[in-house]
Amino acid sequence: MIIEDKIIDGKNLRWILRCPRKEDANELSKLRGQIDGETENLDRESGEAFLTPEDFEEIICEDNTSKINLFLVAEVGGKIVGFSRLEGNKLINDRIHKDGKYYNTVIMGRINSNNY
């Protein structure tokens, strides 16, 4: 699923919420590895379930053409600083998630204001 880019003005920060493009794959792979190593709040260790740029290219292509998946990136100053991927339910009879359509994994990075 693809949405229109959205420019968001926050407190002293302008950022863009948009769908990823194929050329974002390398940056997304590096960012995911960096975030995994900086937080204890994810369900994996740094380097575990590593996604290569080629893996991200495939995910981007699949999600951008899907009617039930949504992949978004947050961009500040031309750099991707975080992303979120929502994967729709493909099961016919989902007994666990009857009240929602999406499984949600949110991965966000830190923004060091000195870099922008």
C-alpha positions as CSV (number, residue, x, y, z in Angstrom):
1,M,0.0,0.0,0.0
2,I,1.3,3.4,-0.9
3,I,0.3,6.7,0.8
4,E,1.1,10.3,-0.1
5,D,4.1,11.8,1.5
6,K,3.2,13.9,4.6
7,I,5.3,16.8,5.9
8,I,5.0,17.2,9.6
9,D,6.2,20.2,11.5
10,G,7.0,19.5,15.2
11,K,8.8,21.4,17.9
12,N,11.8,22.8,16.0
13,L,11.8,19.8,13.7
14,R,10.3,19.2,10.2
15,W,10.1,15.6,9.1
16,I,8.5,13.6,6.3
17,L,6.4,10.5,6.7
18,R,6.4,8.5,3.5
19,C,6.6,5.0,1.9
20,P,10.1,3.7,1.3
21,R,11.5,3.5,-2.2
22,K,13.8,0.8,-3.6
23,E,16.8,3.1,-3.2
24,D,16.2,3.3,0.5
25,A,17.0,-0.4,1.0
26,N,20.7,0.1,1.9
27,E,19.9,2.9,4.5
28,L,17.1,0.8,6.0
29,S,19.4,-2.2,6.4
30,K,22.0,-0.1,8.2
31,L,19.4,1.7,10.4
32,R,17.8,-1.5,11.5
33,G,21.1,-2.9,12.6
34,Q,21.9,0.3,14.5
35,I,18.6,0.4,16.3
36,D,18.8,-3.3,17.3
37,G,22.1,-2.5,19.0
38,E,20.8,0.6,20.8
39,T,17.7,-0.7,22.5
40,E,16.6,-3.5,24.9
41,N,13.0,-3.1,23.9
42,L,13.0,-5.3,20.8
43,D,12.6,-9.0,20.6
44,R,16.0,-9.7,19.1
45,E,19.7,-9.0,19.7
46,S,21.9,-6.8,17.5
47,G,22.6,-8.7,14.3
48,E,20.0,-11.3,14.9
49,A,17.6,-11.8,11.9
50,F,19.7,-9.4,9.9
51,L,18.0,-8.0,6.8
52,T,20.3,-7.2,3.8
53,P,19.6,-4.3,1.4
54,E,18.3,-7.0,-1.0
55,D,15.9,-8.2,1.7
56,F,14.6,-4.7,2.2
57,E,14.2,-4.2,-1.6
58,E,11.9,-7.3,-1.7
59,I,9.9,-6.1,1.4
60,I,9.5,-2.6,-0.1
61,C,8.3,-4.0,-3.4
62,E,5.9,-6.5,-1.8
63,D,4.5,-3.9,0.7
64,N,4.1,-1.1,-1.9
65,T,2.0,-3.4,-4.1
66,S,0.1,-5.0,-1.3
67,K,-3.4,-4.0,-0.3
68,I,-3.0,-5.2,3.3
69,N,0.6,-4.1,4.2
70,L,1.9,-0.7,5.0
71,F,5.6,0.3,5.3
72,L,6.5,3.8,6.3
73,V,9.7,5.7,6.9
74,A,10.4,8.9,8.9
75,E,12.9,11.2,7.1
76,V,14.7,14.2,8.6
77,G,17.1,16.3,6.6
78,G,17.2,13.7,3.8
79,K,18.1,10.9,6.1
80,I,15.8,8.0,7.3
81,V,15.6,8.1,11.1
82,G,13.0,5.5,11.7
83,F,10.5,3.2,10.2
84,S,7.3,1.2,10.8
85,R,6.0,-1.8,9.0
86,L,2.4,-3.0,9.4
87,E,1.6,-6.4,8.0
88,G,-2.0,-7.3,7.3
89,N,-3.6,-10.5,8.4
90,K,-3.4,-13.2,5.7
91,L,-5.1,-15.9,7.7
92,I,-8.7,-16.8,6.9
93,N,-9.7,-17.5,10.5
94,D,-7.5,-15.6,12.9
95,R,-8.4,-16.6,16.4
96,I,-5.9,-14.3,18.1
97,H,-6.4,-10.9,16.4
98,K,-10.1,-10.8,15.7
99,D,-10.4,-7.1,16.5
100,G,-7.7,-5.7,14.2
101,K,-6.3,-6.0,10.7
102,Y,-2.7,-5.3,11.3
103,Y,0.3,-6.7,13.2
104,N,2.4,-3.7,14.1
105,T,6.1,-3.5,14.5
106,V,7.4,-0.1,15.2
107,I,11.1,0.7,14.9
108,M,12.2,4.2,15.6
109,G,15.6,5.8,15.8
110,R,17.0,8.7,17.8
111,I,17.5,12.1,16.2
112,N,20.7,13.9,17.2
113,S,19.8,17.5,16.5
114,N,23.5,18.3,15.9
115,N,23.4,16.2,12.7
116,Y,20.6,18.3,11.0
